[in-house]
């Protein structure tokens, strides 16, 4: 029986490259000359630090543009509140990965409402979709691509 998996993943290498490129641009930009501003990456948490909150906002824009150029969907970013003191402003950006139960239920409800002849089941942080015909699965993928969800979805492990 044909099947595929719905997942929400981030390419870690591309995330590292984006952060490196953003750091390189920050060190070369005129408005950041002589300023201790940097972006650090720890797993999926990017910590932006600069002397002022305005500079942190500029860094967020730079990082977003680098992520987009590297093919990472920025809808997976979750902005934490900015913390400021007299010497420094910091903000964390979390790149969300995986599909949690509540989001999986929304996706499954959307698939069931589309009236295609497929079965779905939650498997950890992914959703397995199976059907009798390949055309039903392709129709489901097309419907999911057309709908905007709060997390970016990828479709992999397509089997005939």
N, C-alpha and C positions, 0 to 999 in steps of 0.2 A: 504494500500500500504506500503510495507516495506521501512524503511528509517534509516539513521544514521546521526550523526553529526561529522564533522571534527573540532577539536579544538586544541589549543596549550596552555596547562596549566602547571603550576609548583605546586607541592605539597609543600605548605608553611611550613608544619611541617618538612619535609625532608630538606628543605632549611635551616631552623633554626638549625636543628641537624648538618648539614654539617658545618655551620659557627662555631658552638660550638666546634665540633671536631677539626676543623682547628685551632681555638684559643688555644685549649688544647695542640695540637701538637706543636704550636709555642712557648708556654711557657715552654715546656719540651725539646725542641731541644737545643743542645749545642751552635750552631751558633747564637741563639737568646737569650742566657743567659745575663741578665743585660741590655737588650735593651727594650725600650718602643715600642713594636710592637703589633698591634691589628687589628682585623677585626670587623667592626660594621655593623649591618644589619638594614636598615630602609625600610620597605616594600620590594621592589625588588631591592634595591640599596645596594650593599656591598661596604663599604669604607675601603680600606686597607691603613694603615699608619705605617711607619717605618722610622728610621733615614736615610737610604740610598735607592736609587732606586734599587740596586741589591737585597736588602732584600725584597723589595716589589715584585720583580719578583719571588723570592723564595716563597713568601706567595701566589702568584697567582697559582703557581704550586701545592702547598699544598692544596689550596682550590679546584682546579680542580679535584685533585685525590679524595678528600672527596665527592665532588658532584657526581662523577662517581660511587663511592662505594655506594652511597645512591640512585642511579637510576635516577639521574637528567641528562638529555642530555646537555652537555656543549655547544652545538651549539646554545643554546638560550642565551648565555652570550655575552654581547656587552662591549668591553673594551673601556673605555674613556681614553683620553691621561693623562699621568702621570704629576703631578705638583710637582716640587721640589723647595726647598729653602735651606738655610744653615743648618737648624735644622731638617728638616723632608721631606719625600717624601710621596705623597698620590696618590692613584689611585682609581677610581670608576669602579666597574663592575656592569652592569645592567642586570638582568635576565628578558628577554623580554617574555611577556605573551600576548595571544590574537592574532587574525589574523586581520591585517589591510586590507583595501580595495585592495591595489595594490597586496599584496601577495595572497589574496583570488582570484583575477582575474587570477594570474598565475596558481593556483591550478585548478581552473575551466577550464582554457584553456587546461591544461594537461589531465583532465578527458574527455573533449570533443574530444581531439585528440586520446584518447585511443579507441574510437569508441564503448564504452559500451552503452547500452540502459538505461541510467539513466538521471535524471534531477537534476540540482543543483541550489541552491539559497543562497545568502548571508543573514545571520541573525545575525546582530550585529558583534560580534567577533567570530562567528562560521559559518560553511558552512553546510547546510542541503542537503543531497543527498538522492533522492528517486528513486525507480525503481519498475517495476512490479514483478520482480523475486528476491529472496534472492541471487541466484547465481550471478546475475549481480552486486549486491552490494558487495559480497565477492570478485569478480574479481576486482572491483574498489579499494577495500581496499588493495588487494595484489599488484596492480599496484602502488598505492601510497606508500606502504611500500618499494617497490623496488627502487623507485626514491628518490634521495637525494635532499631534500629541505634545505633552509637556516634556517628554524625553525623546531623544532621537532613537529610532528603531532600525536595526539591521536584520537582514534575513539571511541565515546561513544554514548549512547542513541539508541542502535540498537533495532529497533522495527519490528515485523513481521506483 
